[in-house]
Amino acid sequence: MLHRRRVLVVDDNPDIVETFASILTLLGHEVRVASDGGSAVDIATAFTPDVIFLDIGLPVLDGISVCRTIRQQVGTAVQIYAVTGYGDDAVRAAAHEAGFNGYFVKPVSPLEVLEQLELAQV
């Protein structure tokens, strides 16, 4: 059984956001969404999510910068997972250095996300 979490889903692809948000909401999680990096920071600050699933290739502010900003403003209590099309080692290293807790390369199965959500230490 899943623990109820406050989740922020950030992606500029509306199909991905809608799919993730719908599944998470149906499972009882409180979900907010953002489609760009600037909105993601604003929502994360106001909503204080337990977990963030964050794309790296975003308009306005890329996911690496979003993660750094959220870490500075919200701290380390929130678990942040990259869900991105970038799978190369340089981006993975930058994500790790920025403070991501985990890294998924698209396409990602909703089951993988749900498993990680259940394992999140929040």
GUDREN-622867 format. One record per residue (C-alpha): z, x, y; residue in one letter; residue number from 1. Coordinates in Angstrom, 3 decimals, m for minus. Example, Ala and Ser with C-alpha at 12.3 -4.5 7.8 and 13.67 -1.06 7.14 Angstrom:
<pts>
<zz 7.800 | xx 12.300 | yy m4.500 | r A | k 1> .
<zz 7.140 | xx 13.670 | yy m1.060 | r S | k 2> .
</pts>
This chain:
<pts>
<zz 0.000 | xx 0.000 | yy 0.000 | r M | k 1> .
<zz m0.946 | xx 1.319 | yy 3.418 | r L | k 2> .
<zz 1.593 | xx 1.881 | yy 6.151 | r H | k 3> .
<zz 0.728 | xx 0.031 | yy 9.351 | r R | k 4> .
<zz m0.567 | xx 2.525 | yy 11.920 | r R | k 5> .
<zz m1.749 | xx 2.507 | yy 15.519 | r R | k 6> .
<zz m5.273 | xx 3.934 | yy 15.268 | r V | k 7> .
<zz m7.828 | xx 5.009 | yy 17.855 | r L | k 8> .
<zz m11.441 | xx 5.281 | yy 16.673 | r V | k 9> .
<zz m13.736 | xx 7.270 | yy 18.968 | r V | k 10> .
<zz m17.488 | xx 7.491 | yy 18.406 | r D | k 11> .
<zz m20.594 | xx 6.891 | yy 20.509 | r D | k 12> .
<zz m22.306 | xx 5.184 | yy 17.557 | r N | k 13> .
<zz m21.403 | xx 1.477 | yy 17.816 | r P | k 14> .
<zz m22.056 | xx 0.860 | yy 14.100 | r D | k 15> .
<zz m19.516 | xx 3.502 | yy 13.093 | r I | k 16> .
<zz m16.907 | xx 2.221 | yy 15.537 | r V | k 17> .
<zz m17.403 | xx m1.382 | yy 14.457 | r E | k 18> .
<zz m17.229 | xx m0.545 | yy 10.747 | r T | k 19> .
<zz m14.110 | xx 1.620 | yy 11.018 | r F | k 20> .
<zz m12.354 | xx m0.774 | yy 13.401 | r A | k 21> .
<zz m13.129 | xx m3.828 | yy 11.247 | r S | k 22> .
<zz m11.877 | xx m2.245 | yy 8.033 | r I | k 23> .
<zz m8.741 | xx m0.857 | yy 9.648 | r L | k 24> .
<zz m7.956 | xx m4.157 | yy 11.383 | r T | k 25> .
<zz m8.438 | xx m6.134 | yy 8.163 | r L | k 26> .
<zz m5.920 | xx m3.822 | yy 6.507 | r L | k 27> .
<zz m3.344 | xx m4.624 | yy 9.179 | r G | k 28> .
<zz m3.616 | xx m1.607 | yy 11.454 | r H | k 29> .
<zz m3.532 | xx m1.934 | yy 15.228 | r E | k 30> .
<zz m6.855 | xx m0.495 | yy 16.382 | r V | k 31> .
<zz m8.364 | xx 0.545 | yy 19.698 | r R | k 32> .
<zz m11.849 | xx 1.987 | yy 20.154 | r V | k 33> .
<zz m13.642 | xx 4.218 | yy 22.639 | r A | k 34> .
<zz m17.283 | xx 5.271 | yy 22.909 | r S | k 35> .
<zz m16.919 | xx 8.327 | yy 25.156 | r D | k 36> .
<zz m14.509 | xx 11.185 | yy 25.663 | r G | k 37> .
<zz m13.147 | xx 10.089 | yy 29.031 | r G | k 38> .
<zz m12.228 | xx 6.636 | yy 27.743 | r S | k 39> .
<zz m10.698 | xx 8.189 | yy 24.628 | r A | k 40> .
<zz m8.250 | xx 10.224 | yy 26.712 | r V | k 41> .
<zz m7.319 | xx 7.209 | yy 28.836 | r D | k 42> .
<zz m6.785 | xx 4.953 | yy 25.816 | r I | k 43> .
<zz m4.854 | xx 7.606 | yy 23.879 | r A | k 44> .
<zz m2.503 | xx 8.109 | yy 26.807 | r T | k 45> .
<zz m1.851 | xx 4.376 | yy 27.273 | r A | k 46> .
<zz m1.940 | xx 3.263 | yy 23.614 | r F | k 47> .
<zz m0.104 | xx 6.251 | yy 22.068 | r T | k 48> .
<zz m1.800 | xx 6.033 | yy 18.657 | r P | k 49> .
<zz m0.358 | xx 7.437 | yy 15.459 | r D | k 50> .
<zz m3.800 | xx 8.571 | yy 14.294 | r V | k 51> .
<zz m7.116 | xx 9.273 | yy 16.029 | r I | k 52> .
<zz m10.487 | xx 9.515 | yy 14.289 | r F | k 53> .
<zz m12.565 | xx 11.416 | yy 16.833 | r L | k 54> .
<zz m16.249 | xx 12.296 | yy 16.948 | r D | k 55> .
<zz m17.049 | xx 15.704 | yy 18.451 | r I | k 56> .
<zz m20.496 | xx 14.965 | yy 19.943 | r G | k 57> .
<zz m19.465 | xx 12.491 | yy 22.646 | r L | k 58> .
<zz m20.753 | xx 11.667 | yy 26.132 | r P | k 59> .
<zz m18.638 | xx 12.416 | yy 29.230 | r V | k 60> .
<zz m16.224 | xx 14.772 | yy 27.432 | r L | k 61> .
<zz m16.839 | xx 16.271 | yy 23.983 | r D | k 62> .
<zz m14.368 | xx 15.758 | yy 21.149 | r G | k 63> .
<zz m13.045 | xx 19.327 | yy 21.265 | r I | k 64> .
<zz m12.088 | xx 18.849 | yy 24.929 | r S | k 65> .
<zz m10.677 | xx 15.394 | yy 24.187 | r V | k 66> .
<zz m8.444 | xx 16.831 | yy 21.466 | r C | k 67> .
<zz m7.170 | xx 19.609 | yy 23.745 | r R | k 68> .
<zz m6.460 | xx 17.133 | yy 26.549 | r T | k 69> .
<zz m4.652 | xx 14.701 | yy 24.262 | r I | k 70> .
<zz m2.561 | xx 17.541 | yy 22.833 | r R | k 71> .
<zz m1.566 | xx 18.515 | yy 26.389 | r Q | k 72> .
<zz m0.808 | xx 14.955 | yy 27.491 | r Q | k 73> .
<zz 0.525 | xx 13.290 | yy 24.343 | r V | k 74> .
<zz 1.681 | xx 16.219 | yy 22.215 | r G | k 75> .
<zz 1.465 | xx 16.924 | yy 18.519 | r T | k 76> .
<zz 2.964 | xx 13.699 | yy 17.141 | r A | k 77> .
<zz m0.474 | xx 12.064 | yy 16.959 | r V | k 78> .
<zz m2.644 | xx 13.084 | yy 13.999 | r Q | k 79> .
<zz m6.235 | xx 13.804 | yy 15.120 | r I | k 80> .
<zz m9.104 | xx 13.977 | yy 12.632 | r Y | k 81> .
<zz m12.657 | xx 15.007 | yy 13.472 | r A | k 82> .
<zz m15.321 | xx 12.673 | yy 12.103 | r V | k 83> .
<zz m18.531 | xx 14.395 | yy 13.092 | r T | k 84> .
<zz m22.058 | xx 15.335 | yy 12.174 | r G | k 85> .
<zz m21.324 | xx 18.995 | yy 12.965 | r Y | k 86> .
<zz m20.464 | xx 20.837 | yy 9.776 | r G | k 87> .
<zz m20.960 | xx 24.471 | yy 10.780 | r D | k 88> .
<zz m18.158 | xx 27.028 | yy 10.669 | r D | k 89> .
<zz m18.132 | xx 27.688 | yy 14.430 | r A | k 90> .
<zz m17.472 | xx 24.038 | yy 15.278 | r V | k 91> .
<zz m14.877 | xx 23.760 | yy 12.524 | r R | k 92> .
<zz m13.076 | xx 26.809 | yy 13.919 | r A | k 93> .
<zz m13.189 | xx 25.403 | yy 17.468 | r A | k 94> .
<zz m11.817 | xx 22.084 | yy 16.193 | r A | k 95> .
<zz m8.978 | xx 23.808 | yy 14.369 | r H | k 96> .
<zz m8.144 | xx 25.855 | yy 17.465 | r E | k 97> .
<zz m8.194 | xx 22.707 | yy 19.641 | r A | k 98> .
<zz m5.551 | xx 21.095 | yy 17.439 | r G | k 99> .
<zz m7.370 | xx 18.788 | yy 15.023 | r F | k 100> .
<zz m5.342 | xx 18.025 | yy 11.890 | r N | k 101> .
<zz m8.395 | xx 17.561 | yy 9.673 | r G | k 102> .
<zz m12.173 | xx 17.531 | yy 9.625 | r Y | k 103> .
<zz m14.677 | xx 15.097 | yy 8.059 | r F | k 104> .
<zz m18.446 | xx 15.611 | yy 8.134 | r V | k 105> .
<zz m20.557 | xx 12.441 | yy 8.407 | r K | k 106> .
<zz m21.451 | xx 10.437 | yy 6.510 | r P | k 107> .
<zz m17.840 | xx 9.658 | yy 5.683 | r V | k 108> .
<zz m16.801 | xx 7.039 | yy 3.191 | r S | k 109> .
<zz m14.306 | xx 4.502 | yy 4.514 | r P | k 110> .
<zz m12.220 | xx 5.276 | yy 1.421 | r L | k 111> .
<zz m11.853 | xx 8.909 | yy 2.547 | r E | k 112> .
<zz m10.626 | xx 7.736 | yy 5.936 | r V | k 113> .
<zz m8.198 | xx 5.240 | yy 4.421 | r L | k 114> .
<zz m6.817 | xx 7.892 | yy 2.091 | r E | k 115> .
<zz m6.257 | xx 10.272 | yy 5.003 | r Q | k 116> .
<zz m4.693 | xx 7.503 | yy 7.046 | r L | k 117> .
<zz m2.183 | xx 6.813 | yy 4.299 | r E | k 118> .
<zz m1.381 | xx 10.528 | yy 3.993 | r L | k 119> .
<zz m0.956 | xx 11.051 | yy 7.752 | r A | k 120> .
<zz 2.526 | xx 12.304 | yy 8.547 | r Q | k 121> .
<zz 3.474 | xx 9.931 | yy 11.360 | r V | k 122> .
</pts>
